Amino acid sequence: MPEAISLDAVDRAIIGQLQGGFPICPHPYAVAAAGLGISQEDLLARLQRLLEARVLTRFGPLFQVERMGGVFLLAAMHVPPTRWSEVVDLVNSFPEVAHNYQRESAQQCAFNMWFVLAGESAAAVAATIRRIEEASGLPVCAFPKLQEFFVDMRLPVRV
Amino acid sequence: MRAPAAAEANSSLDAVDRALVIATQGGLPLVPQPYERLAEALGYSAEEVMRRLQSLLERGIIRRIGVVPNHYAIGYTANGMSVWDVPDEQIDEFGGKVGALDFVTHCYQRPRRLPDWPYNLFAMVHGSSRGEVLAKVAIIANLLGSACRAHDVLFSTRILKKTGLRIGGSD
């Protein structure tokens, strides 16, 4: 999935400085563009291009689903290699599956597929887990958050 | 800091807020007046849309508004979920210390799943190479010392999906 498009200094500034704080005002792109020293048209065109190239996965509000009564839940499965692509398609077909990663470890850990479910209630997420288990015939192991010590996904651009 | 195990329905979202979440969860319109555009689509005034978004931001329902980069594309090709088995009595102390490291992007306590999974502390570490991630993981191992009974690092080998929240059931 990593896309090889080259980023110039302005793209890097957009990605580095616009990970939060996009203004809520009548002409927010004009305000954000002025902060970056570029025109509104340039900012819009660059955002479009970065989204199309999948350098950005989204542009917009990032929701904290727990604050609206909802749930984010990490879950894992051990998927046999012979059934891998079929189970990927099945799990990804659920809109509640917000992210899904294939993972491996040097110690051959028990789980090779890790995904995050986002739902409007704990019951909705639990129901999705049951549907994945029924449709795949494989157990899904849930890892609910017991305590959050730190979260900040903003990272400086390295390329 | 404690994350409540949220079990109740979406009590804090009224119908207008919920419509706004559904309209923006895929992204903001890339037009000069995006809130005006949303307002037209939803049948509210632009002032109402902006006031509501500001309130969602203040209530923490919106964490932030901006770009969400693909970590691979901005140079973080190694993404390691480090997992640790530490005594439950010391989880607050260790969770706080590990979460405070500047290279850890999230840090949570999660349940063990014995016998397969003895780990109760999760810390995500991003880097440009597995070597860099492992060097950072070694810093965590050093910090935990002998209190840590076992650990592992799970590297992502493929992003299979990354869309974020989708509620409303009508994509």
Interface residues (C-beta under 8 A of the other chain):
Chain A: M1 P2 E3 I5 L7 I14 I15 L18 Q19 G20 G21 F22 I24 C25 P26 H27 P28 Y29 A30 Q40 L44 L47 Q48 L50 L51 A53 R54 V55 L56 T57 R58 F59 G60 P61 L62 F63 Q64 V65 E66 R67 M68 G69 G70 V71 L74 V88 V91 N92 P95 E96 V97 A98 H99 N100 Y101 Q102 R103 E104 S105 A106 Q107 C109 A110 F111 M113 W114 F115 A118 G119 E120 S121 A122 A123 C141 F143 P144 K145 L146 Q147 E148 F149 F150 V151 D152 M153 L155 V157 R158 V159
Chain B: M1 R2 A3 P4 A5 A6 A7 E8 A9 N10 S11 S12 L13 D17 V21 T24 Q25 G26 G27 L28 L30 V31 P32 Q33 P34 Y35 E36 A46 M50 L53 Q54 L56 L57 R59 G60 I61 I62 R63 R64 I65 G66 V67 V68 P69 N70 H71 Y72 A73 I74 G75 Y76 T77 N79 M81 I91 D92 G95 G96 V98 G99 A100 V104 T105 H106 C107 Y108 Q109 R110 P111 R113 D116 W117 F122 H126 S128 D152 V153 L154 F155 S156 T157 R158 I159 L160 K161 K162 T163 G164 L165 R166 I167 G169 D171
